[in-house]
Amino acid sequence: MSRRAAAAALVVLVPLAGCGDGSGTVPSPTVTSAAPDTVRIATGPTGQTAVLAHVYAGRLQEAGVDATVVDAGTERADYLGALERGEVELVADYTGNLYLHLRGRAPVGPASDVPAEPGPTAPSPSPSPTDGGLAEDISELLGLGEERADDDDVLAGVRDVLPEQLQILQPAPAENTVAVVVTRPTAVEHSLSGLEDLGTVCEELALGTDLDFAGRSYGPEGLADAYECVPREIVPFRSQDELVTALLEDRVQAAALFTASPAIGDNALVVLDDPLHNFVPQRVVPVAAEDLPGTAAAVVEEVSAQIGTEDLVLMTRMTTAREPYPPERAARYWLEIEDDT
């Protein structure tokens, strides 16, 4: 069964709680002990990364590597600290927010439908911010000046500031970054395929967003600087359900959504290309202890290469249903359909 067919089947099998692009609730931190030769995988910041933790564990176990999933918290200060202290060996994360955390900045927004994560309550064991650490734009943090950061820039930045005892493995093709989307009729009416096409029509459109969009570097100021796009109105919504409904009812004509949101495919929404990289890249990347055995790292990198954005959509759909699948079961389902392809 293809992933597309599997996702379509879940539209029938799994009643959705909403069109949110989040990935469920992860339990409170309870890191458990494990044998020294066991690869312990943290659940990470979102339900998506919790599913990926179980996917990694499943593949490692198939390869004869003892692996278990543990909860080291959803805050980067917690699970990265656990990695640095040797309490876990592996976690999945998102490149843009990981980089911002390592530079001492709060992330630009969660890669899920949960509220933006608060700042750490205790000092992080990760590097302290250096000069420029309070820059308003990730491109400034990377030293790119007016040039906007792309995937490669952010990956290189993460490698530069990652603590010495940690490493990043091969990132997945999957991403869950912010994008501007429109309905198909709006795309046809205004000949829209990318943000560069907005141009003169942007002032005719109302843009729906989450509550924090206006304060972010890629928000109104970013759209104006990169694409000379100043919407007629920016309308914040408390939930993605409300935002998507407003878009479908034409109360707003464009919306800022995460690219792994099931709402995009479910409603045939058009994602506008972002060739100037206004939005911070958020690729899925495994972060591992430097001493993770090479055999385990190879297995994880092989899995990582198979994870596309459509897989994140499927995982999100399963873990945000009215009767949500636990991350372990969602991972098992993904492994089974991947084995069948």
BALOBA-1460 file (C-alpha; in Angstrom, 3 decimals):
// residues 341
<rec num="1" residu="m" x="0.000" y="0.000" z="0.000"/>
<rec num="2" residu="s" x="1.363" y="3.437" z="-0.907"/>
<rec num="3" residu="r" x="1.634" y="6.157" z="1.731"/>
<rec num="4" residu="r" x="-0.889" y="8.222" z="-0.228"/>
<rec num="5" residu="a" x="-3.348" y="5.336" z="-0.182"/>
<rec num="6" residu="a" x="-2.689" y="4.760" z="3.508"/>
<rec num="7" residu="a" x="-3.360" y="8.404" z="4.287"/>
<rec num="8" residu="a" x="-6.545" y="8.312" z="2.252"/>
<rec num="9" residu="a" x="-7.687" y="5.210" z="4.090"/>
<rec num="10" residu="l" x="-7.193" y="6.972" z="7.393"/>
<rec num="11" residu="v" x="-9.598" y="9.719" z="6.356"/>
<rec num="12" residu="v" x="-12.266" y="7.017" z="6.654"/>
<rec num="13" residu="l" x="-10.774" y="4.981" z="9.488"/>
<rec num="14" residu="v" x="-9.734" y="7.800" z="11.781"/>
<rec num="15" residu="p" x="-12.230" y="10.599" z="12.629"/>
<rec num="16" residu="l" x="-10.285" y="13.806" z="12.998"/>
<rec num="17" residu="a" x="-10.454" y="16.022" z="16.038"/>
<rec num="18" residu="g" x="-9.651" y="18.890" z="13.707"/>
<rec num="19" residu="c" x="-7.336" y="19.879" z="10.905"/>
<rec num="20" residu="g" x="-4.480" y="20.817" z="13.229"/>
<rec num="21" residu="d" x="-0.974" y="19.977" z="12.149"/>
<rec num="22" residu="g" x="0.124" y="19.009" z="15.630"/>
<rec num="23" residu="s" x="1.017" y="15.589" z="16.713"/>
<rec num="24" residu="g" x="-0.610" y="14.793" z="20.028"/>
<rec num="25" residu="t" x="0.401" y="15.079" z="23.648"/>
<rec num="26" residu="v" x="3.650" y="13.683" z="25.003"/>
<rec num="27" residu="p" x="3.713" y="12.599" z="28.678"/>
<rec num="28" residu="s" x="5.624" y="14.462" z="31.364"/>
<rec num="29" residu="p" x="9.376" y="13.820" z="31.723"/>
<rec num="30" residu="t" x="10.172" y="10.404" z="33.222"/>
<rec num="31" residu="v" x="13.529" y="9.265" z="31.890"/>
<rec num="32" residu="t" x="13.930" y="5.592" z="32.718"/>
<rec num="33" residu="s" x="17.090" y="3.624" z="33.253"/>
<rec num="34" residu="a" x="18.329" y="1.222" z="30.605"/>
<rec num="35" residu="a" x="21.218" y="-1.119" z="30.117"/>
<rec num="36" residu="p" x="24.401" y="0.603" z="28.842"/>
<rec num="37" residu="d" x="24.186" y="-1.225" z="25.521"/>
<rec num="38" residu="t" x="20.611" y="-0.082" z="24.900"/>
<rec num="39" residu="v" x="19.975" y="2.839" z="22.547"/>
<rec num="40" residu="r" x="17.573" y="5.111" z="24.410"/>
<rec num="41" residu="i" x="15.527" y="7.384" z="22.175"/>
<rec num="42" residu="a" x="13.835" y="10.505" z="23.552"/>
<rec num="43" residu="t" x="10.310" y="11.332" z="22.407"/>
<rec num="44" residu="g" x="11.262" y="14.926" z="21.575"/>
<rec num="45" residu="p" x="9.222" y="18.133" z="21.300"/>
<rec num="46" residu="t" x="6.049" y="16.989" z="19.489"/>
<rec num="47" residu="g" x="3.853" y="14.002" z="18.819"/>
<rec num="48" residu="q" x="5.492" y="13.724" z="15.396"/>
<rec num="49" residu="t" x="8.904" y="13.238" z="16.983"/>
<rec num="50" residu="a" x="7.407" y="10.768" z="19.459"/>
<rec num="51" residu="v" x="6.188" y="8.646" z="16.537"/>
<rec num="52" residu="l" x="9.606" y="8.943" z="14.896"/>
<rec num="53" residu="a" x="11.262" y="7.777" z="18.113"/>
<rec num="54" residu="h" x="9.227" y="4.573" z="17.938"/>
<rec num="55" residu="v" x="10.002" y="4.244" z="14.218"/>
<rec num="56" residu="y" x="13.734" y="4.471" z="14.958"/>
<rec num="57" residu="a" x="13.369" y="1.963" z="17.792"/>
<rec num="58" residu="g" x="11.443" y="-0.466" z="15.590"/>
<rec num="59" residu="r" x="14.025" y="-0.421" z="12.827"/>
<rec num="60" residu="l" x="16.913" y="-0.700" z="15.297"/>
<rec num="61" residu="q" x="15.287" y="-3.727" z="16.929"/>
<rec num="62" residu="e" x="14.807" y="-5.336" z="13.504"/>
<rec num="63" residu="a" x="18.537" y="-4.815" z="12.924"/>
<rec num="64" residu="g" x="19.362" y="-6.580" z="16.192"/>
<rec num="65" residu="v" x="20.094" y="-3.415" z="18.170"/>
<rec num="66" residu="d" x="18.498" y="-3.166" z="21.605"/>
<rec num="67" residu="a" x="16.485" y="0.084" z="21.587"/>
<rec num="68" residu="t" x="13.854" y="1.672" z="23.790"/>
<rec num="69" residu="v" x="11.861" y="4.905" z="23.787"/>
<rec num="70" residu="v" x="11.951" y="7.146" z="26.862"/>
<rec num="71" residu="d" x="10.405" y="10.480" z="27.744"/>
<rec num="72" residu="a" x="13.017" y="13.145" z="28.451"/>
<rec num="73" residu="g" x="10.546" y="16.019" z="28.222"/>
<rec num="74" residu="t" x="9.320" y="18.205" z="25.386"/>
<rec num="75" residu="e" x="11.571" y="21.180" z="26.148"/>
<rec num="76" residu="r" x="14.855" y="21.330" z="24.255"/>
<rec num="77" residu="a" x="16.699" y="22.253" z="27.425"/>
<rec num="78" residu="d" x="15.486" y="18.950" z="28.896"/>
<rec num="79" residu="y" x="15.997" y="16.406" z="26.135"/>
<rec num="80" residu="l" x="19.194" y="17.956" z="24.757"/>
<rec num="81" residu="g" x="20.504" y="18.074" z="28.305"/>
<rec num="82" residu="a" x="19.647" y="14.380" z="28.666"/>
<rec num="83" residu="l" x="21.599" y="13.709" z="25.463"/>
<rec num="84" residu="e" x="24.605" y="15.626" z="26.744"/>
<rec num="85" residu="r" x="24.504" y="13.819" z="30.097"/>
<rec num="86" residu="g" x="24.344" y="10.408" z="28.417"/>
<rec num="87" residu="e" x="20.829" y="9.629" z="29.655"/>
<rec num="88" residu="v" x="19.578" y="9.165" z="26.079"/>
<rec num="89" residu="e" x="21.383" y="8.575" z="22.804"/>
<rec num="90" residu="l" x="18.997" y="9.866" z="20.146"/>
<rec num="91" residu="v" x="16.103" y="12.279" z="19.460"/>
<rec num="92" residu="a" x="14.357" y="13.687" z="16.384"/>
<rec num="93" residu="d" x="14.107" y="17.473" z="16.114"/>
<rec num="94" residu="y" x="13.458" y="20.295" z="13.631"/>
<rec num="95" residu="t" x="16.468" y="22.143" z="12.219"/>
<rec num="96" residu="g" x="15.293" y="25.762" z="12.425"/>
<rec num="97" residu="n" x="14.014" y="25.660" z="15.986"/>
<rec num="98" residu="l" x="16.987" y="23.526" z="17.076"/>
<rec num="99" residu="y" x="19.371" y="26.139" z="15.710"/>
<rec num="100" residu="l" x="17.530" y="28.997" z="17.376"/>
<rec num="101" residu="h" x="17.578" y="27.152" z="20.709"/>
<rec num="102" residu="l" x="21.298" y="26.470" z="20.446"/>
<rec num="103" residu="r" x="21.905" y="30.155" z="19.774"/>
<rec num="104" residu="g" x="19.988" y="31.093" z="22.899"/>
<rec num="105" residu="r" x="16.805" y="32.180" z="21.155"/>
<rec num="106" residu="a" x="13.224" y="30.988" z="21.687"/>
<rec num="107" residu="p" x="11.934" y="28.991" z="18.708"/>
<rec num="108" residu="v" x="9.821" y="30.747" z="16.077"/>
<rec num="109" residu="g" x="6.827" y="28.527" z="16.771"/>
<rec num="110" residu="p" x="6.105" y="24.881" z="17.371"/>
<rec num="111" residu="a" x="5.985" y="22.371" z="14.562"/>
<rec num="112" residu="s" x="2.659" y="21.247" z="15.922"/>
<rec num="113" residu="d" x="-0.686" y="22.619" z="17.067"/>
<rec num="114" residu="v" x="0.349" y="22.875" z="20.725"/>
<rec num="115" residu="p" x="1.007" y="26.349" z="22.165"/>
<rec num="116" residu="a" x="4.429" y="27.822" z="21.523"/>
<rec num="117" residu="e" x="6.868" y="26.253" z="23.914"/>
<rec num="118" residu="p" x="7.880" y="28.483" z="26.828"/>
<rec num="119" residu="g" x="11.444" y="29.362" z="27.632"/>
<rec num="120" residu="p" x="13.456" y="26.949" z="29.766"/>
<rec num="121" residu="t" x="12.943" y="27.153" z="33.509"/>
<rec num="122" residu="a" x="16.548" y="26.245" z="34.227"/>
<rec num="123" residu="p" x="19.821" y="27.042" z="32.464"/>
<rec num="124" residu="s" x="20.363" y="24.902" z="29.387"/>
<rec num="125" residu="p" x="23.551" y="22.849" z="29.125"/>
<rec num="126" residu="s" x="23.738" y="23.914" z="25.489"/>
<rec num="127" residu="p" x="26.062" y="26.742" z="24.355"/>
<rec num="128" residu="s" x="25.403" y="30.237" z="25.595"/>
<rec num="129" residu="p" x="24.413" y="32.846" z="23.013"/>
<rec num="130" residu="t" x="27.300" y="34.635" z="21.350"/>
<rec num="131" residu="d" x="27.400" y="38.121" z="19.857"/>
<rec num="132" residu="g" x="24.371" y="38.460" z="17.605"/>
<rec num="133" residu="g" x="22.472" y="35.839" z="19.560"/>
<rec num="134" residu="l" x="19.611" y="38.273" z="20.043"/>
<rec num="135" residu="a" x="19.366" y="39.136" z="16.349"/>
<rec num="136" residu="e" x="15.816" y="39.383" z="15.097"/>
<rec num="137" residu="d" x="16.348" y="37.174" z="12.066"/>
<rec num="138" residu="i" x="17.830" y="33.691" z="11.734"/>
<rec num="139" residu="s" x="19.765" y="34.939" z="8.701"/>
<rec num="140" residu="e" x="21.511" y="37.471" z="10.921"/>
<rec num="141" residu="l" x="22.334" y="34.734" z="13.417"/>
<rec num="142" residu="l" x="23.907" y="32.781" z="10.574"/>
<rec num="143" residu="g" x="25.854" y="35.825" z="9.411"/>
<rec num="144" residu="l" x="24.135" y="35.957" z="6.020"/>
<rec num="145" residu="g" x="23.238" y="39.638" z="6.134"/>
<rec num="146" residu="e" x="20.410" y="40.373" z="3.699"/>
<rec num="147" residu="e" x="20.501" y="36.860" z="2.222"/>
<rec num="148" residu="r" x="17.822" y="34.579" z="3.645"/>
<rec num="149" residu="a" x="18.682" y="31.191" z="5.133"/>
<rec num="150" residu="d" x="17.903" y="27.993" z="3.231"/>
<rec num="151" residu="d" x="18.006" y="24.367" z="4.413"/>
<rec num="152" residu="d" x="21.748" y="24.001" z="3.852"/>
<rec num="153" residu="d" x="22.505" y="27.220" z="5.729"/>
<rec num="154" residu="v" x="20.500" y="26.122" z="8.759"/>
<rec num="155" residu="l" x="22.010" y="22.623" z="8.768"/>
<rec num="156" residu="a" x="25.508" y="24.104" z="8.618"/>
<rec num="157" residu="g" x="24.569" y="26.467" z="11.440"/>
<rec num="158" residu="v" x="23.353" y="23.597" z="13.624"/>
<rec num="159" residu="r" x="26.590" y="21.698" z="13.048"/>
<rec num="160" residu="d" x="28.604" y="24.773" z="14.008"/>
<rec num="161" residu="v" x="26.902" y="25.313" z="17.378"/>
<rec num="162" residu="l" x="26.000" y="21.756" z="18.391"/>
<rec num="163" residu="p" x="27.728" y="20.694" z="21.628"/>
<rec num="164" residu="e" x="30.861" y="18.624" z="20.980"/>
<rec num="165" residu="q" x="29.417" y="15.454" z="22.497"/>
<rec num="166" residu="l" x="26.467" y="15.514" z="20.068"/>
<rec num="167" residu="q" x="26.125" y="14.981" z="16.333"/>
<rec num="168" residu="i" x="23.378" y="15.336" z="13.767"/>
<rec num="169" residu="l" x="22.735" y="12.438" z="11.433"/>
<rec num="170" residu="q" x="21.416" y="12.649" z="7.890"/>
<rec num="171" residu="p" x="18.290" y="14.852" z="7.895"/>
<rec num="172" residu="a" x="15.046" y="13.547" z="6.438"/>
<rec num="173" residu="p" x="13.458" y="15.043" z="3.325"/>
<rec num="174" residu="a" x="10.463" y="15.764" z="5.593"/>
<rec num="175" residu="e" x="9.816" y="19.310" z="6.714"/>
<rec num="176" residu="n" x="7.187" y="21.004" z="8.816"/>
<rec num="177" residu="t" x="7.694" y="24.675" z="8.214"/>
<rec num="178" residu="v" x="5.270" y="27.559" z="7.902"/>
<rec num="179" residu="a" x="3.832" y="28.296" z="4.457"/>
<rec num="180" residu="v" x="1.174" y="30.560" z="2.995"/>
<rec num="181" residu="v" x="-1.675" y="28.549" z="1.481"/>
<rec num="182" residu="v" x="-4.744" y="29.524" z="-0.540"/>
<rec num="183" residu="t" x="-7.779" y="27.694" z="-1.832"/>
<rec num="184" residu="r" x="-7.640" y="26.421" z="-5.385"/>
<rec num="185" residu="p" x="-10.263" y="28.924" z="-6.627"/>
<rec num="186" residu="t" x="-8.191" y="31.787" z="-5.167"/>
<rec num="187" residu="a" x="-5.034" y="30.398" z="-6.797"/>
<rec num="188" residu="v" x="-6.766" y="30.203" z="-10.172"/>
<rec num="189" residu="e" x="-8.421" y="33.621" z="-9.862"/>
<rec num="190" residu="h" x="-5.123" y="35.390" z="-9.124"/>
<rec num="191" residu="s" x="-2.730" y="33.013" z="-10.982"/>
<rec num="192" residu="l" x="-0.906" y="32.155" z="-7.760"/>
<rec num="193" residu="s" x="1.717" y="29.438" z="-7.474"/>
<rec num="194" residu="g" x="4.318" y="31.169" z="-5.326"/>
<rec num="195" residu="l" x="4.698" y="34.094" z="-2.961"/>
<rec num="196" residu="e" x="6.315" y="36.101" z="-5.757"/>
<rec num="197" residu="d" x="2.960" y="36.017" z="-7.559"/>
<rec num="198" residu="l" x="1.196" y="37.837" z="-4.739"/>
<rec num="199" residu="g" x="2.628" y="41.189" z="-5.752"/>
<rec num="200" residu="t" x="-0.141" y="43.650" z="-6.481"/>
<rec num="201" residu="v" x="-2.958" y="41.321" z="-5.360"/>
<rec num="202" residu="c" x="-1.619" y="40.950" z="-1.805"/>
<rec num="203" residu="e" x="-3.307" y="44.167" z="-0.722"/>
<rec num="204" residu="e" x="-6.637" y="42.636" z="-1.765"/>
<rec num="205" residu="l" x="-6.249" y="39.593" z="0.482"/>
<rec num="206" residu="a" x="-6.848" y="38.997" z="4.170"/>
<rec num="207" residu="l" x="-4.254" y="36.660" z="5.683"/>
<rec num="208" residu="g" x="-5.275" y="34.319" z="8.499"/>
<rec num="209" residu="t" x="-2.570" y="33.351" z="10.994"/>
<rec num="210" residu="d" x="-1.974" y="32.011" z="14.467"/>
<rec num="211" residu="l" x="-1.754" y="34.411" z="17.399"/>
<rec num="212" residu="d" x="2.031" y="34.830" z="17.244"/>
<rec num="213" residu="f" x="2.554" y="35.334" z="13.504"/>
<rec num="214" residu="a" x="2.649" y="39.124" z="13.625"/>
<rec num="215" residu="g" x="5.580" y="39.148" z="16.044"/>
<rec num="216" residu="r" x="7.845" y="36.795" z="14.128"/>
<rec num="217" residu="s" x="10.622" y="37.764" z="11.740"/>
<rec num="218" residu="y" x="8.932" y="35.921" z="8.868"/>
<rec num="219" residu="g" x="5.536" y="37.541" z="9.600"/>
<rec num="220" residu="p" x="4.218" y="40.800" z="8.124"/>
<rec num="221" residu="e" x="7.666" y="42.397" z="8.074"/>
<rec num="222" residu="g" x="9.225" y="39.368" z="6.384"/>
<rec num="223" residu="l" x="6.521" y="39.125" z="3.727"/>
<rec num="224" residu="a" x="6.838" y="42.840" z="3.009"/>
<rec num="225" residu="d" x="10.644" y="42.750" z="2.782"/>
<rec num="226" residu="a" x="10.920" y="39.561" z="0.722"/>
<rec num="227" residu="y" x="7.877" y="39.791" z="-1.530"/>
<rec num="228" residu="e" x="6.506" y="43.325" z="-1.159"/>
<rec num="229" residu="c" x="3.367" y="41.664" z="0.164"/>
<rec num="230" residu="v" x="1.303" y="43.765" z="2.566"/>
<rec num="231" residu="p" x="-2.050" y="42.014" z="3.093"/>
<rec num="232" residu="r" x="-5.230" y="44.053" z="3.376"/>
<rec num="233" residu="e" x="-5.638" y="42.605" z="6.852"/>
<rec num="234" residu="i" x="-3.941" y="40.058" z="9.083"/>
<rec num="235" residu="v" x="-6.491" y="38.095" z="11.096"/>
<rec num="236" residu="p" x="-5.202" y="35.994" z="14.031"/>
<rec num="237" residu="f" x="-7.046" y="32.824" z="15.095"/>
<rec num="238" residu="r" x="-6.780" y="30.839" z="18.307"/>
<rec num="239" residu="s" x="-6.954" y="27.446" z="16.602"/>
<rec num="240" residu="q" x="-6.098" y="26.002" z="13.231"/>
<rec num="241" residu="d" x="-9.624" y="24.608" z="12.936"/>
<rec num="242" residu="e" x="-11.007" y="28.142" z="13.041"/>
<rec num="243" residu="l" x="-8.341" y="29.377" z="10.647"/>
<rec num="244" residu="v" x="-9.013" y="26.684" z="8.044"/>
<rec num="245" residu="t" x="-12.772" y="27.204" z="8.317"/>
<rec num="246" residu="a" x="-12.328" y="30.945" z="7.737"/>
<rec num="247" residu="l" x="-10.178" y="30.214" z="4.679"/>
<rec num="248" residu="l" x="-12.714" y="27.803" z="3.189"/>
<rec num="249" residu="e" x="-15.516" y="30.307" z="3.820"/>
<rec num="250" residu="d" x="-13.465" y="33.074" z="2.146"/>
<rec num="251" residu="r" x="-13.450" y="35.203" z="5.303"/>
<rec num="252" residu="v" x="-9.684" y="35.199" z="4.763"/>
<rec num="253" residu="q" x="-8.170" y="34.538" z="1.348"/>
<rec num="254" residu="a" x="-4.805" y="33.134" z="2.483"/>
<rec num="255" residu="a" x="-3.560" y="31.360" z="5.592"/>
<rec num="256" residu="a" x="-0.249" y="30.601" z="7.268"/>
<rec num="257" residu="l" x="-0.176" y="26.848" z="8.022"/>
<rec num="258" residu="f" x="2.462" y="24.231" z="8.747"/>
<rec num="259" residu="t" x="3.347" y="22.177" z="5.679"/>
<rec num="260" residu="a" x="2.672" y="18.854" z="7.449"/>
<rec num="261" residu="s" x="-0.905" y="19.834" z="8.243"/>
<rec num="262" residu="p" x="-3.500" y="17.295" z="7.041"/>
<rec num="263" residu="a" x="-5.769" y="20.279" z="6.341"/>
<rec num="264" residu="i" x="-3.750" y="21.068" z="3.209"/>
<rec num="265" residu="g" x="-4.427" y="17.777" z="1.447"/>
<rec num="266" residu="d" x="-7.895" y="17.314" z="2.921"/>
<rec num="267" residu="n" x="-9.067" y="20.610" z="1.428"/>
<rec num="268" residu="a" x="-6.950" y="20.666" z="-1.758"/>
<rec num="269" residu="l" x="-5.205" y="23.840" z="-0.593"/>
<rec num="270" residu="v" x="-2.401" y="25.295" z="-2.694"/>
<rec num="271" residu="v" x="0.937" y="25.850" z="-0.927"/>
<rec num="272" residu="l" x="2.640" y="28.937" z="-2.338"/>
<rec num="273" residu="d" x="6.334" y="28.422" z="-3.061"/>
<rec num="274" residu="d" x="8.796" y="30.457" z="-0.998"/>
<rec num="275" residu="p" x="11.833" y="30.823" z="-3.322"/>
<rec num="276" residu="l" x="13.361" y="33.623" z="-1.244"/>
<rec num="277" residu="h" x="13.254" y="31.509" z="1.936"/>
<rec num="278" residu="n" x="11.224" y="33.919" z="4.044"/>
<rec num="279" residu="f" x="10.069" y="31.090" z="6.302"/>
<rec num="280" residu="v" x="12.567" y="29.365" z="8.589"/>
<rec num="281" residu="p" x="13.423" y="25.843" z="7.334"/>
<rec num="282" residu="q" x="12.248" y="23.080" z="9.678"/>
<rec num="283" residu="r" x="13.679" y="19.805" z="8.371"/>
<rec num="284" residu="v" x="13.383" y="16.702" z="10.542"/>
<rec num="285" residu="v" x="16.850" y="15.723" z="11.759"/>
<rec num="286" residu="p" x="18.062" y="12.979" z="14.133"/>
<rec num="287" residu="v" x="20.294" y="14.363" z="16.894"/>
<rec num="288" residu="a" x="22.530" y="11.720" z="18.435"/>
<rec num="289" residu="a" x="25.201" y="11.263" z="21.050"/>
<rec num="290" residu="e" x="28.670" y="11.390" z="19.541"/>
<rec num="291" residu="d" x="29.330" y="7.845" z="20.772"/>
<rec num="292" residu="l" x="26.203" y="6.322" z="19.196"/>
<rec num="293" residu="p" x="27.471" y="3.080" z="17.617"/>
<rec num="294" residu="g" x="28.026" y="3.331" z="13.879"/>
<rec num="295" residu="t" x="25.713" y="0.387" z="13.190"/>
<rec num="296" residu="a" x="22.863" y="2.161" z="14.991"/>
<rec num="297" residu="a" x="23.607" y="5.469" z="13.241"/>
<rec num="298" residu="a" x="23.498" y="3.738" z="9.851"/>
<rec num="299" residu="v" x="20.068" y="2.253" z="10.598"/>
<rec num="300" residu="v" x="18.700" y="5.620" z="11.736"/>
<rec num="301" residu="e" x="20.058" y="7.381" z="8.648"/>
<rec num="302" residu="e" x="18.468" y="4.757" z="6.405"/>
<rec num="303" residu="v" x="15.124" y="5.374" z="8.112"/>
<rec num="304" residu="s" x="15.607" y="9.130" z="7.945"/>
<rec num="305" residu="a" x="16.022" y="8.996" z="4.178"/>
<rec num="306" residu="q" x="12.551" y="7.413" z="3.928"/>
<rec num="307" residu="i" x="10.663" y="10.074" z="5.926"/>
<rec num="308" residu="g" x="8.934" y="12.606" z="3.681"/>
<rec num="309" residu="t" x="6.533" y="15.393" z="4.545"/>
<rec num="310" residu="e" x="3.650" y="13.115" z="3.524"/>
<rec num="311" residu="d" x="4.760" y="10.723" z="6.263"/>
<rec num="312" residu="l" x="4.562" y="13.513" z="8.842"/>
<rec num="313" residu="v" x="1.061" y="14.263" z="7.587"/>
<rec num="314" residu="l" x="0.086" y="10.611" z="8.090"/>
<rec num="315" residu="m" x="1.610" y="10.518" z="11.583"/>
<rec num="316" residu="t" x="-0.141" y="13.770" z="12.460"/>
<rec num="317" residu="r" x="-3.469" y="12.492" z="11.189"/>
<rec num="318" residu="m" x="-3.209" y="9.376" z="13.341"/>
<rec num="319" residu="t" x="-2.101" y="11.102" z="16.535"/>
<rec num="320" residu="t" x="-4.610" y="13.990" z="16.361"/>
<rec num="321" residu="a" x="-7.715" y="11.913" z="15.659"/>
<rec num="322" residu="r" x="-10.784" y="12.077" z="17.881"/>
<rec num="323" residu="e" x="-9.626" y="8.670" z="19.073"/>
<rec num="324" residu="p" x="-5.889" y="9.198" z="18.625"/>
<rec num="325" residu="y" x="-3.428" y="6.434" z="17.958"/>
<rec num="326" residu="p" x="-0.651" y="6.243" z="20.567"/>
<rec num="327" residu="p" x="2.746" y="7.128" z="19.014"/>
<rec num="328" residu="e" x="3.910" y="3.502" z="19.294"/>
<rec num="329" residu="r" x="0.918" y="2.217" z="17.311"/>
<rec num="330" residu="a" x="1.237" y="4.980" z="14.701"/>
<rec num="331" residu="a" x="4.895" y="4.037" z="14.278"/>
<rec num="332" residu="r" x="4.029" y="0.372" z="13.892"/>
<rec num="333" residu="y" x="1.464" y="1.261" z="11.204"/>
<rec num="334" residu="w" x="4.041" y="3.344" z="9.325"/>
<rec num="335" residu="l" x="6.609" y="0.559" z="9.503"/>
<rec num="336" residu="e" x="4.098" y="-1.933" z="8.158"/>
<rec num="337" residu="i" x="3.046" y="0.191" z="5.169"/>
<rec num="338" residu="e" x="6.698" y="1.054" z="4.456"/>
<rec num="339" residu="d" x="7.541" y="-2.663" z="4.385"/>
<rec num="340" residu="d" x="4.697" y="-3.211" z="1.903"/>
<rec num="341" residu="t" x="5.937" y="-0.572" z="-0.574"/>
